Amino acid sequence: MISKTTIDQVYETARLEEVIGDFVQLKKSGSNFKGLSPFTDERTPSFMVSPVKQIWKDFSSGKGGNVVAFLMEHEHFTYPEAIKYLAKKYNIEVEETEQTNEQKEQANERESMYLVSEYAQKYFTKTLWDTEPGKAIGLTYFKERGFTDDTIKKFGLGYSLDEWEAFTKTALDKGYQLEFLEKTGLTIVKEQTSGETRRFDRFKGRVMFPIHSMSGRVLGFGGRILTNDKKAAKYLNSPESEIYHKSKVLYGIYYAKQAIAKEDNCFLVEGYTDVIQMYQRGVENVVSSSGTALTPEQIRLINRLTKNITVLFDGDAAGLRASLRGIDLILEQGMNVKVCAFPEGEDPDSFAKNNTYEDLVQYLDENAKDFIQFKTSLLAKEAANDPIKRADTVRDIVNSISKIPDRIRQEIYVQECAKIMQISEDVLYNTLAQIDKKHQTDISKKAKKEQRAFEVVKNDAVVEKVDVQYELERKIIEVLLLYGNQKQEFEDLVLKENEEGELVLEPEVVEAKVYEKVYLDLQDDEIELTNEHFKNLYYRLIERLNEDADFSINTFLSDLDQETVSQVSSILMEEEQYVLHDWERRDIYPKEKQIGVAQLVGETILTLRCNLIKNRIKKLQERTQDSLGDNTEVLEEIVNYLQLNKLLNAKLNRVLS
């Protein structure tokens, strides 16, 4: 258990915009920040962060909450893991009792797999530095690659002994379960024909590269064999598991994320050593797809941090052709792509190793070409004087241009391609139109096919009525959260009889804190919130505001469950979603709400009173319809309520029909 003192300190210290900024590229938007949703695939921002309220809201997925809720949603942390992550980030000492073997066993499957992976990383690192085979084989290999001790330690590199079950046996002795060793792929379990179970280490005799999530959690491993065994794969990755999805992970993203956001560019390479060598040389904004084909999920991971990718290719022609396929995927995501090829026989690893930081940066600056220039020059060389190949080359390039969602950029690239390939722009536009038409036809066919697969039932459109009571109670919670402890001058309305004998509302000015005013007004009118969730939240807020003169939303949210935190963030961030639409670009200037706090509180309570009076009148009217007796008293009561309702609405500047 983590102590309450530690939790409070974490909430007080952690800055939401800093934490989320490690995962999402945020841009200033008034007093808030906005960015692309990290939970959905989108090209326009719908993700808002409020530094003042210390809450976030993702309008595309509906998720929201505080800093801990973000880590739990994005990184799938448990609550204690999120607190520990923040404590580590802000150098806060965590007071807790150590987990026993029994507690490890009680952890759920996902947590157990993370625990096993983190233990494995520490084990392989210890083996590298503290055993004779580790130092003689693993450490020697890394040193030969040119890695320093600091680099080896930073990336958590390690070594797995060349023994059948050295790791498995040690892990079992430490209390980790075979079930999770197998599920993470660290241990391979096989049933023998004799009925016996044989188990052995997957990464036996390999140097180890731990693969981290964006927040630094160990998800899996890459292992390189050092012997010349032709039957064994040179590189071996962890298998797909509950925590490791190869297509959604980029090697080095944990170490590169801040540099990517700072430099507003990401270098994409092929292998583990390419990343490490470039990072060691000083180019830190570099990641790798770990030898697998680039996927849309991996590109979106980068897209959260920057719109710019520079793909670094080895000098060999075969590698260049294979890597060009990934560029189209990057273009589809609306990103800017540059391409840089190293001299023949060189790769990012060797070039970074053999050149200074200044020479490396200079080479990347001078040789990084826009993708269209690179692709046209590469394919044009291959086509040479063959007209058929030349035509195929042009079609290939136009096909890449068709992937770009931005029409202006498409046109610029068409003009560029026409110059390089010496072909008319009209021909290229016609080809582009044909590709677009075919694409639309394919989409239409797919939609029709899906439509035939389901029975379409047409229903008359039902207009959903606004629940006025719900909205007003929601507004009361918002007012208490935002302004609860503020002292304001309120205009109270007292019902009096004037000289003519008419009932009138006379104003009286009183000074009080917002929460006191709300509480007393609701109590005087004997109003109780009808929504059970708002009711519970209301009493918790009144109690906390009464006890804590330094009330803050952040500390209040720390005591709520994550579902309630998400609901509260929706209440507080509702108006921020309109900022996302960027109406000013369309010459539409929405008027900002400049209503005073006292006026807002007064109008909310008055409207709530009017709504309750309206409901009361409705019930009384129903009584007169059901009753056959004398309804004089009921009718008098209705008239009184109608008169009061008229007075209250007049105060709200509303005209009743």
C-alpha positions in Angstrom: 0.0 0.0 0.0 1.2 3.5 -0.9 0.8 6.0 2.0 -1.7 8.8 1.8 1.1 11.3 2.4 2.9 10.1 -0.8 -0.4 10.2 -2.8 -1.2 13.7 -1.7 2.3 14.9 -2.5 2.1 13.3 -6.0 -1.1 15.1 -6.7 0.2 18.4 -5.4 3.4 18.2 -7.4 2.4 16.6 -10.7 1.6 19.0 -13.6 -1.0 17.5 -15.9 0.3 19.4 -19.0 3.8 18.2 -18.4 2.8 14.5 -17.9 0.5 14.4 -21.0 3.1 16.4 -23.0 5.4 13.3 -22.7 2.8 11.3 -24.8 0.9 13.9 -26.9 2.1 17.0 -28.7 0.1 19.8 -27.1 -0.4 23.3 -28.5 -1.6 26.4 -26.5 -5.2 27.2 -27.0 -6.2 30.2 -24.9 -5.7 29.1 -21.2 -5.8 25.4 -22.2 -3.8 23.1 -24.5 -5.1 21.0 -27.3 -3.8 18.0 -29.3 -4.6 14.9 -31.3 -6.5 12.2 -29.3 -4.2 9.4 -28.1 -7.1 7.1 -28.0 -8.6 7.4 -31.5 -7.3 7.8 -35.0 -8.0 11.4 -35.9 -6.4 14.3 -37.9 -8.0 17.3 -36.2 -7.5 17.9 -32.4 -10.3 16.9 -30.0 -8.1 16.4 -26.9 -8.1 19.2 -24.4 -6.0 19.8 -21.3 -6.8 22.4 -18.7 -3.7 23.4 -16.5 -6.0 25.5 -14.3 -8.4 22.7 -13.5 -5.7 20.0 -13.8 -8.1 17.8 -15.9 -8.2 16.6 -19.5 -11.0 15.6 -21.8 -10.9 13.6 -25.0 -14.1 14.6 -26.9 -13.6 11.9 -29.6 -13.6 9.0 -27.2 -15.5 10.5 -24.3 -12.7 9.7 -21.9 -11.4 12.3 -19.4 -10.1 12.8 -15.9 -7.0 13.8 -13.9 -3.4 13.0 -14.3 -3.7 9.5 -12.8 -6.7 8.7 -14.9 -4.7 9.6 -18.1 -1.9 7.2 -17.2 -4.4 4.5 -16.3 -6.2 4.9 -19.6 -3.2 5.5 -21.9 -0.6 3.2 -20.3 -3.0 0.7 -18.7 -1.4 1.4 -15.3 -3.1 0.3 -12.1 -3.7 3.1 -9.6 -0.5 2.3 -7.6 1.6 2.0 -10.8 0.4 5.5 -11.9 1.3 7.0 -8.6 4.7 5.3 -8.7 5.3 6.6 -12.2 4.5 10.2 -11.2 6.6 9.9 -8.0 9.6 8.7 -10.1 9.1 11.6 -12.6 9.0 14.2 -9.9 11.6 12.6 -7.6 9.1 11.9 -4.8 10.0 9.1 -2.3 7.3 6.4 -2.2 6.3 5.2 1.2 4.9 1.7 0.9 5.1 -1.9 2.1 6.9 -4.3 -0.2 4.8 -6.8 -2.1 4.9 -10.4 -0.8 4.8 -13.5 -2.9 1.1 -13.9 -2.0 0.3 -10.3 -3.2 2.2 -11.1 -6.5 0.0 -14.1 -7.0 -3.2 -12.1 -6.3 -2.3 -9.5 -9.0 -4.3 -9.7 -12.1 -3.0 -11.3 -15.3 -1.8 -8.1 -17.0 -0.1 -6.7 -13.9 1.6 -10.1 -13.4 2.9 -10.1 -16.9 4.4 -6.6 -16.4 6.0 -7.7 -13.1 7.5 -10.7 -14.9 8.9 -8.6 -17.7 10.4 -6.0 -15.4 12.0 -8.7 -13.3 13.4 -10.3 -16.5 15.0 -7.0 -17.6 16.7 -6.6 -14.2 17.8 -10.3 -14.3 19.4 -10.0 -17.8 21.1 -6.7 -16.9 22.5 -8.3 -13.7 23.7 -11.3 -15.7 25.5 -9.1 -18.2 27.4 -7.2 -15.6 27.9 -9.7 -12.7 28.6 -13.1 -14.4 31.7 -14.3 -16.2 29.8 -15.4 -19.4 27.8 -12.1 -19.3 31.0 -10.0 -19.2 33.0 -12.2 -21.6 30.3 -12.6 -24.3 27.5 -10.1 -23.9 29.4 -7.1 -22.6 32.2 -7.7 -25.1 29.7 -7.7 -27.9 28.2 -4.4 -26.8 31.6 -2.8 -26.4 32.6 -4.0 -29.9 29.5 -2.2 -31.2 31.0 0.9 -29.7 28.4 1.3 -26.8 29.6 3.0 -23.6 28.8 1.7 -20.1 26.4 4.6 -19.7 24.6 3.8 -22.9 24.3 0.0 -22.1 22.9 0.9 -18.6 20.5 3.6 -20.0 18.9 1.2 -22.5 18.8 -1.7 -19.9 20.7 -4.0 -22.2 21.4 -7.5 -20.9 22.5 -11.1 -21.6 20.7 -14.4 -21.3 22.9 -17.3 -20.3 23.5 -20.1 -22.8 21.8 -22.6 -20.5 18.4 -24.3 -21.1 16.5 -22.9 -18.1 18.8 -20.5 -16.1 16.4 -17.6 -16.2 13.2 -19.7 -15.8 14.6 -21.6 -12.7 15.7 -18.3 -11.0 12.3 -16.6 -11.7 10.4 -19.5 -10.3 12.6 -19.5 -7.2 11.8 -15.8 -6.8 8.0 -16.6 -6.7 7.0 -15.7 -10.3 4.5 -18.1 -11.8 5.3 -20.3 -14.8 1.9 -19.3 -16.3 3.1 -15.7 -16.8 6.6 -16.7 -17.8 5.0 -18.6 -20.6 2.4 -16.0 -21.5 5.1 -13.3 -21.9 7.1 -15.7 -24.0 10.2 -15.6 -21.8 9.8 -19.4 -21.1 8.7 -22.0 -23.7 6.8 -24.9 -22.2 6.4 -28.1 -24.1 4.6 -31.3 -23.3 6.6 -34.5 -24.0 5.2 -37.7 -25.4 6.0 -39.3 -22.0 3.6 -36.8 -20.4 6.4 -34.8 -18.8 6.6 -31.0 -19.2 9.8 -29.5 -20.5 10.5 -25.9 -20.1 13.4 -23.7 -21.4 14.5 -20.1 -21.9 13.3 -18.6 -25.2 16.3 -16.2 -25.3 19.0 -18.7 -24.4 22.5 -17.5 -25.3 21.4 -14.1 -26.7 22.2 -10.4 -25.9 19.0 -8.7 -24.8 17.3 -5.5 -25.9 14.3 -4.6 -23.7 11.4 -3.0 -25.5 9.6 -0.2 -23.6 6.3 1.4 -23.8 6.1 5.2 -24.1 6.0 5.5 -20.3 9.0 3.2 -19.8 7.2 -0.1 -19.0 9.0 -3.3 -20.2 6.6 -4.9 -22.8 8.9 -7.5 -24.4 12.4 -8.2 -25.6 14.5 -8.5 -28.7 17.4 -11.0 -28.5 20.4 -11.4 -30.9 22.3 -14.6 -31.1 26.1 -14.4 -31.1 27.0 -17.8 -32.5 27.0 -18.9 -36.1 24.1 -21.3 -35.7 22.4 -21.3 -39.1 19.3 -23.0 -37.7 18.6 -20.2 -35.2 17.2 -16.8 -36.2 19.7 -13.9 -35.9 17.1 -11.8 -34.1 14.3 -13.1 -32.0 11.4 -11.0 -30.6 9.0 -11.7 -27.7 5.8 -13.3 -29.1 2.5 -11.3 -29.2 0.9 -11.1 -25.7 -1.6 -9.3 -23.6 1.0 -6.5 -23.0 3.2 -6.7 -26.2 1.7 -6.0 -29.6 4.6 -5.7 -32.1 2.6 -3.5 -34.5 1.8 -0.9 -31.9 5.3 -0.5 -30.4 8.3 1.5 -31.5 11.7 0.7 -30.1 13.3 3.7 -28.3 10.1 5.8 -28.1 10.5 6.0 -24.3 13.9 7.6 -24.6 13.1 9.7 -27.8 9.7 11.2 -27.0 10.9 14.4 -25.4 13.5 15.0 -28.1 10.9 14.3 -30.9 8.5 16.9 -29.4 11.4 19.4 -28.9 12.9 19.0 -32.4 9.5 18.6 -34.0 10.9 15.7 -36.1 11.4 12.0 -35.7 14.1 9.9 -37.3 12.8 6.4 -38.2 15.4 3.6 -38.6 15.3 -0.1 -38.9 17.1 -1.8 -36.0 17.9 -1.7 -32.3 21.5 -0.8 -32.7 20.7 2.0 -35.2 18.6 3.7 -32.4 21.2 3.2 -29.7 24.2 4.3 -31.8 22.5 7.5 -33.0 21.2 8.3 -29.5 24.7 7.8 -28.1 26.1 10.1 -30.7 23.6 12.8 -29.6 20.7 12.5 -32.1 18.1 11.5 -29.5 14.9 11.9 -31.6 15.2 8.4 -33.2 13.0 5.3 -33.1 12.9 1.9 -34.8 10.1 -0.3 -36.1 12.3 -3.2 -34.9 12.8 -4.9 -38.2 9.1 -5.3 -38.9 7.0 -3.6 -41.6 5.8 -0.1 -40.5 2.2 -0.1 -39.4 -0.4 2.7 -39.1 -0.5 2.2 -35.3 3.3 2.9 -35.1 2.9 6.0 -37.3 0.1 7.3 -35.1 2.4 6.9 -32.1 4.8 9.4 -33.7 2.0 11.6 -34.9 1.1 12.4 -31.3 4.5 14.0 -30.8 5.2 15.5 -34.3 3.9 15.9 -37.8 7.4 15.3 -39.3 9.2 12.0 -40.0 12.5 11.5 -41.7 13.0 7.9 -42.8 16.7 6.8 -42.7 17.6 4.1 -45.2 20.6 1.8 -45.5 22.7 2.3 -48.6 21.6 -0.9 -50.4 19.0 -0.7 -53.2 16.9 -3.6 -52.0 16.4 -2.0 -48.6 15.4 1.3 -50.3 12.7 -0.4 -52.5 11.2 -2.3 -49.5 11.1 0.8 -47.3 9.3 3.0 -49.9 6.1 1.0 -49.1 6.1 2.5 -45.6 6.2 6.0 -46.9 2.7 5.7 -48.4 1.4 4.7 -45.0 3.0 7.8 -43.4 1.4 10.0 -46.1 -2.0 8.6 -45.5 -1.8 9.8 -41.9 -1.3 13.4 -43.1 2.3 13.6 -42.0 5.3 15.3 -43.7 7.9 12.8 -44.9 11.5 13.3 -45.7 13.9 10.5 -46.8 17.7 10.2 -46.2 19.8 7.4 -47.6 23.3 6.7 -46.3 26.3 6.0 -48.6 26.5 2.5 -50.0 27.7 0.0 -47.4 26.7 2.3 -44.5 23.7 2.2 -42.2 22.6 4.6 -39.4 24.6 2.4 -36.9 27.9 2.4 -38.7 27.6 6.0 -39.9 26.9 7.4 -36.4 29.7 5.3 -35.0 32.3 6.5 -37.5 31.3 10.2 -37.5 31.1 13.1 -35.1 27.8 14.5 -33.9 28.4 17.6 -36.1 29.2 15.5 -39.2 26.1 13.3 -38.6 23.8 16.3 -38.2 25.2 18.0 -41.2 24.8 14.9 -43.3 21.2 14.4 -42.2 20.4 18.1 -42.9 22.1 18.1 -46.4 20.8 14.7 -47.6 17.3 14.6 -46.3 15.1 15.0 -49.3 11.4 15.5 -49.6 9.8 12.1 -50.4 8.7 13.1 -53.9 12.2 14.2 -54.9 13.7 11.1 -53.4 11.2 8.7 -55.0 11.2 10.3 -58.4 15.0 10.3 -58.6 15.3 6.7 -57.4 12.6 5.3 -59.7 13.7 7.5 -62.6 17.2 6.0 -62.5 15.7 2.5 -62.6 13.4 3.3 -65.5 16.2 4.9 -67.5 15.3 4.9 -71.2 12.5 2.3 -71.0 9.2 4.1 -71.8 7.1 1.3 -70.2 9.0 1.4 -67.0 9.0 5.2 -67.1 5.1 5.2 -67.3 4.9 2.7 -64.4 7.2 5.0 -62.4 5.0 8.0 -63.0 1.9 6.0 -62.0 3.7 4.8 -58.8 4.5 8.3 -57.8 1.0 9.7 -58.5 -0.4 6.8 -56.5 1.8 8.0 -53.5 0.5 11.6 -54.0 -3.1 10.3 -54.0 -2.5 9.1 -50.4 -2.1 12.7 -49.1 -5.3 14.0 -47.5 -4.4 17.6 -48.0 -5.4 18.8 -51.6 -3.0 21.8 -51.5 -0.1 19.6 -50.8 -1.3 17.2 -53.5 -1.2 20.0 -56.1 2.3 21.1 -55.0 3.6 17.6 -55.4 2.0 17.1 -58.8 3.8 20.3 -60.0 7.1 19.0 -58.5 6.7 15.6 -60.1 5.8 17.1 -63.5 9.1 19.1 -63.5 11.3 16.1 -62.4 9.7 13.6 -64.7 9.2 16.1 -67.6 5.6 15.3 -68.1 2.6 17.6 -68.3 0.6 18.5 -65.1 -2.7 17.7 -66.9 -1.7 14.1 -67.5 -0.8 13.8 -63.8 -4.0 15.4 -62.7 -6.0 13.0 -64.9 -4.2 10.0 -63.5 -4.8 11.3 -60.0 -8.5 11.7 -60.7 -8.7 8.2 -62.1 -7.0 6.8 -58.9 -9.4 8.9 -56.7 -12.4 7.6 -58.7 -11.3 4.0 -58.4 -10.8 4.5 -54.6 -14.3 6.0 -54.3 -15.8 3.1 -56.3 -14.1 0.6 -54.1 -15.4 2.3 -51.0 -18.9 2.4 -52.5 -18.8 -1.3 -53.4 -17.6 -2.2 -49.9 -20.4 -0.1 -48.3 -23.1 -1.7 -50.5 -21.7 -5.2 -49.7 -21.9 -4.4 -46.0 -25.4 -3.0 -46.4 -26.6 -6.2 -48.1 -25.2 -8.2 -45.2 -27.5 -6.5 -42.7 -31.2 -5.9 -42.6 -31.8 -2.1 -42.6 -34.6 -1.0 -40.4 -35.8 2.5 -40.8 -37.2 4.2 -37.8 -38.9 7.6 -37.5 -36.5 10.1 -36.1 -37.0 10.6 -32.4 -36.1 14.0 -30.9 -34.7 13.4 -27.5 -36.0 15.9 -24.9 -33.6 17.8 -22.8 -33.8 16.7 -19.1 -33.8 20.2 -17.6 -33.6 18.9 -14.0 -30.5 16.8 -14.9 -28.8 19.8 -16.6 -29.4 22.2 -13.7 -28.1 19.7 -11.1 -25.1 19.2 -13.3 -24.6 22.9 -13.4 -24.7 23.1 -9.6 -21.9 20.5 -9.3 -19.9 22.5 -11.9 -20.4 25.8 -9.9 -19.3 24.2 -6.6 -16.2 22.6 -8.2 -15.1 25.8 -9.9 -16.2 28.6 -7.5 -17.2 26.8 -4.3 -14.8 28.7 -2.0 -15.1 32.1 -3.6 -16.8 34.9 -1.6 -19.4 36.8 -3.5 -22.1 39.4 -3.1 -25.5 37.8 -3.8 -28.8 39.4 -4.5 -31.4 37.5 -2.4 -35.1 37.7 -3.4 -37.6 38.1 -0.6 -41.3 37.7 -1.4 -43.3 40.7 0.1 -46.7 42.3 -0.3 -46.6 45.9 -1.6 -49.1 48.7 -0.7 -51.5 47.5 -3.4 -51.6 44.1 -1.8 -49.6 42.5 -4.7 -46.9 40.0 -4.2 -43.5 41.3 -5.3 -39.9 40.1 -5.0 -37.6 42.6 -3.3 -33.8 42.2 -3.5 -31.5 42.0 -0.5 -27.7 41.9 -0.9 -25.8 39.4 1.2 -22.2 38.3 1.2 -21.3 34.6 1.4 -19.2 31.9 -0.1 -20.6 30.2 -3.1 -21.0 26.8 -1.5 -22.8 28.4 1.5 -25.2 30.3 -0.7 -26.0 27.1 -2.8 -26.4 24.9 0.3 -28.7 27.4 2.2 -30.9 28.2 -0.8 -31.5 24.5 -1.6 -32.1 23.8 2.1 -34.6 26.8 2.4 -36.6 25.5 -0.6 -36.3 21.9 0.6 -34.7 21.0 -2.7 -32.9 17.7 -2.9 -31.0 16.7 -6.1 -32.8 13.9 -7.9 -29.9 12.3 -9.7 -28.3 9.9 -7.3 -24.8 10.4 -8.7 -25.0 14.2 -8.4 -26.6 13.9 -5.0 -23.6 12.0 -3.6 -21.1 14.3 -5.3 -23.0 17.3 -4.0 -22.8 16.3 -0.3 -19.1 15.3 -0.7 -18.4 18.7 -2.2 -20.3 20.6 0.5 -18.5 18.6 3.2 -15.0 19.1 1.7 -15.6 22.9 1.0 -16.8 23.4 4.6 -13.7 21.6 6.0 -11.0 22.8 3.6 -10.3 26.5 3.1 -7.7 25.7 0.5 -10.0 23.4 -1.5 -8.6 22.4 -4.9 -10.2 20.3 -7.7 -7.0 18.2 -8.0 -6.9 17.1 -4.4 -10.7 16.5 -4.4 -10.4 14.3 -7.5 -7.7 12.2 -5.8 -10.2 10.8 -3.4 -12.8 9.8 -6.1 -12.9 6.5 -8.1 -11.8 6.8 -11.7 -15.4 6.5 -13.2 -16.5 9.5 -11.1 -13.3 11.4 -12.0 -14.1 10.9 -15.7 -17.7 12.1 -15.2 -16.4 15.2 -13.3 -14.0 16.0 -16.1 -16.9 15.9 -18.6 -18.8 18.4 -16.5 -15.8 20.8 -16.1 -14.6 20.6 -19.7 -17.9 20.8 -21.5 -17.5 24.3 -22.8 -13.8 23.7 -23.9 -14.9 21.5 -26.8 -16.2 24.6 -28.7 -12.7 26.0 -28.7 -11.6 23.0 -30.7 -13.6 24.0 -33.8 -11.4 27.0 -34.4 -14.4 29.1 -35.6 -12.2 32.2 -36.1 -10.6 30.6 -39.2 -14.1 30.7 -40.7 -14.7 34.3 -39.7 -17.1 33.2 -37.0 -16.3 34.8 -33.6 -18.3 33.1 -30.8 -19.0 35.4 -27.8 -17.2 34.2 -24.7 -19.4 33.9 -21.6 -18.6 36.9 -19.3 -21.3 36.2 -16.7 -20.3 36.9 -13.1 -20.1 34.1 -10.6 -22.8 35.5 -8.3 -25.1 36.0 -11.3 -24.4 32.4 -12.6 -25.2 31.0 -9.1 -28.3 33.1 -8.7 -29.7 32.2 -12.2 -29.0 28.5 -11.8 -30.9 28.3 -8.5 -33.7 30.5 -9.8 -34.0 28.3 -12.9 -34.0 25.2 -10.7 -36.8 26.8 -8.6 -38.8 27.6 -11.7 -38.4 24.0 -13.0 -39.6 22.6 -9.6 -42.6 25.0 -9.6 -43.5 23.9 -13.1 -43.4 20.2 -12.1 -45.5 21.0 -9.0 -48.1 22.8 -11.1 -48.2 19.9 -13.5 -48.9 17.4 -10.7 -51.6 19.7 -9.2 -53.3 19.9 -12.6 -53.3 16.1 -12.9 -55.0 16.0 -9.4 -57.8 18.2 -10.6 -58.3 16.0 -13.7 -58.5 12.8 -11.6 -60.7 14.3 -8.9 -64.5 14.6 -9.2 -64.9 16.6 -5.9 -64.3 20.2 -5.0 -60.9 21.4 -6.4 -61.1 25.0 -5.2 -58.1 24.7 -2.8 -56.0 23.0 -5.4 -56.9 25.6 -8.0 -55.9 28.4 -5.6 -52.6 26.7 -5.0 -52.0 26.5 -8.8 -52.8 30.2 -9.2 -50.3 31.0 -6.4 -47.6 28.9 -8.0 -48.3 30.5 -11.4 -47.9 33.9 -9.9 -44.6 33.0 -8.2 -43.4 31.4 -11.4 -44.2 34.6 -13.3 -42.2 36.7 -10.8 -39.2 34.4 -10.9 -39.1 34.3 -14.7 -39.5 38.1 -14.8 -36.4 38.3 -12.6 -34.6 36.0 -15.1 -35.8 38.3 -17.9 -37.9 35.5 -19.4 -41.3 36.1 -21.0 -44.0 33.5 -20.3 -46.7 32.8 -22.9 
